[in-house]
Amino acid sequence: MAAQPDLDALYAAPSERIRKAVLERLVPVHEDYLAAATFFALATGRAQGLDVSPRGGPPGFVKVIDARTLAFADWPGNNRIESMRNLADDERAAMMFLFPGLEVFMRINGRARVSTDADLLAKLAEGERLPKTAIVVAIDEVLMHCGKAINRARLWSEQARIERTALPTVGQMLVSMAMIGEAEVAHVDAHYEHAVRNDLY
């Protein structure tokens, strides 16, 4: 294994303002951002490896329980439930929030657990739909993060949008993995497009 470079020699220390902006609890400005949040990525891990999964919902789908606690519903995905399996072994979790159109991220690091508490699930319902489980996060660190990566990626630029025909479809991916035949591509693509837009809960 190559020697680890001297990172302190390569990078300047963060400014005092940046260091002081890392808090152990939510303040009202964090709660304002959470009330508007519609998407974040959840990172978890255990001895078998690491996982990161996307989470989305209407504004405020991540609920503030108190200044040191958050909760969000687990809605249907691909049923791998890697995040929850990881949390059963290792409670560490990290959340990275993106805010469409804004050049800022919010990061939360903490310890998380899976809950089936009926009162909590009721608070996290979407209309008449109740989640099977919720994930409760005890906050260790919360910080706002600059949006330079957003501009390097031109993430919110209309010109940066990828045309659907520029990359293989889900059906074409399955063909390349020898999971279906060419004749099934159109059916699989139509099913996926309907499910990903309509079978949300």
Residue, then its C-alpha position, 0 to 999 in steps of 0.5 A: m500500500a502506498a504511503q499516506p500523503d501528508l494531508d496537513a501539508l497539502y491543505a490549509a486548516p479550516s477557518e475558525r468560522i467553519r470550525k465554529a459552524v459545526l454544531e452538536r444540535l439543530v438551531p432554527v436555521h437548520e430547522d428552516y432548511l429541514a422544513a424545505a428539504t425534499f432529498f438526502a442521501l443516507a450513508t451507513g455501514r457495517a463489517q460487510g461494507l458501506d452503503v449509501s441510499p437516496r431518500g426523498g419526499p415532500p418538503g419536511f418529510v424529515k421530521v424534527i423531534d427535538a434539537r438533537t433528534l430527527a426521524f424519517a419514514d422508510w418507504p418502499g424501494n428495492n427491498r434490499i433494506e441495506s441501510m436498516r440491516n447496517l444499522a442493526d450492526d453499526e448505529r453510525a449514520a450520515m445524511m447529505f441534503l441537497f436543495p434543488g436550485l440552491e448552492v448549499f448542502m446540509r450534512i448531519n452525522g449521528r447514530a441511528r436506529v430503526s423504530t416501529d413505534a406506532d405514534l411516530l409512524a403516524k406522524l410520518a404518514e403520507g396521507e393515509r399511507l403508514p410506513k412500516t418503519a422509521i429511522v430515528v437519528a440522534i445528531d452528533e454533528v450538523l453543518m452547512h456545506c458550500g455548494k462548489a461541487i454543485n457548480r462544478a457539476r452544473l447540477w441545476s443547469e438546464q443545459a446539464r440535463i442528460e437526454r434519456t436516449a444518451l444512456p442505456t435504459v433499465g431494460q437495456m441494462l438488464v439485457s447487458m447483464a443477461m437477465i432478459g432478452e431484447a424482446e422484453v426491453a420495451h415492456v420492462d422500460a414501460h413498467y419501470e417508468h410507471a413504477v418509479r413515478n407512481d408506485l411511490y408508497 
